Amino acid sequence: MVQATDSSQAAALAKMLENCNNFDKDVRHTGALDLCHEMLARHSPFEETIEKRIISAFIRHLEDESVEVKSNAVKCIKDTASRIRESNLCTILDKLG
């Protein structure tokens, strides 16, 4: 039963990450927002590789053509900064610098 839940959660995360790369700006926006909410709702941190993929999506959105997607990425990074590993925060700062 736990494995089914784990696999359904993994599938949901994969879909959110896929949405972050969608051609539609509204889907990209929603994908990042869903990932942000998922990070905030968890009691334990994501596996490091998953967290890196989420952070990479946020970073890509900082350079998006849509102002709404860009501003959402800033909000997502701000809201999740206290839950992100230090190494991933450094990655964000390197990309911003």
C-alpha positions in Angstrom: 0.0 0.0 0.0 2.8 2.4 0.8 4.5 1.6 -2.5 1.4 2.6 -4.4 1.3 5.9 -2.6 5.0 6.5 -3.3 4.6 5.7 -6.9 1.5 7.9 -7.3 3.3 10.7 -5.5 6.3 10.2 -7.9 3.9 10.3 -10.9 2.3 13.5 -9.6 5.7 15.1 -9.2 6.8 14.0 -12.6 3.7 15.5 -14.1 4.3 18.8 -12.2 7.9 18.9 -13.5 6.6 18.1 -17.0 4.1 21.0 -16.7 7.0 23.4 -15.9 8.3 22.8 -19.5 4.9 23.1 -21.2 4.5 25.5 -24.2 1.5 27.2 -22.4 2.6 29.8 -19.9 -0.4 29.1 -17.7 0.6 25.4 -17.4 4.2 26.4 -16.7 3.0 28.8 -14.0 0.7 26.2 -12.4 3.3 23.4 -12.6 5.8 25.6 -10.6 3.1 26.7 -8.1 2.1 23.1 -7.6 5.7 22.1 -6.9 6.1 25.0 -4.5 2.9 23.9 -2.6 4.2 20.3 -2.5 7.5 21.4 -1.0 5.7 23.5 1.6 3.3 20.7 2.5 5.9 18.0 3.1 7.2 17.3 6.6 10.4 15.9 5.3 12.6 17.2 2.5 12.6 15.7 -1.0 15.3 13.4 -2.1 18.2 15.6 -3.2 17.9 14.7 -6.9 14.2 15.6 -7.0 14.9 18.8 -5.1 17.5 19.7 -7.8 15.0 19.1 -10.6 12.5 21.3 -8.8 15.1 24.1 -8.3 16.2 23.8 -11.9 12.6 24.4 -13.0 12.4 27.5 -10.8 15.7 28.8 -12.2 14.5 28.2 -15.8 11.4 30.1 -15.1 13.4 33.1 -14.0 14.4 33.5 -17.7 10.9 32.7 -19.1 9.4 35.0 -21.7 6.3 35.4 -19.6 6.4 38.0 -16.8 3.8 36.0 -14.8 6.0 32.9 -15.0 9.1 34.9 -13.9 7.4 36.5 -11.0 5.9 33.2 -9.9 9.4 31.7 -10.0 10.6 34.4 -7.6 7.7 33.8 -5.3 8.3 30.0 -5.3 12.0 30.5 -4.5 11.2 32.9 -1.8 8.5 30.7 -0.2 10.6 27.5 -0.3 14.1 29.0 0.5 13.9 27.8 4.1 13.2 24.2 3.0 15.9 24.0 0.2 19.3 22.5 0.9 22.1 24.9 1.2 23.8 23.5 -1.9 20.7 24.2 -3.9 20.4 27.7 -2.5 23.9 28.3 -3.6 23.0 27.1 -7.1 20.2 29.6 -7.2 22.5 32.4 -6.1 25.1 31.4 -8.7 22.5 31.7 -11.4 21.3 35.0 -10.1 24.8 36.4 -9.8 
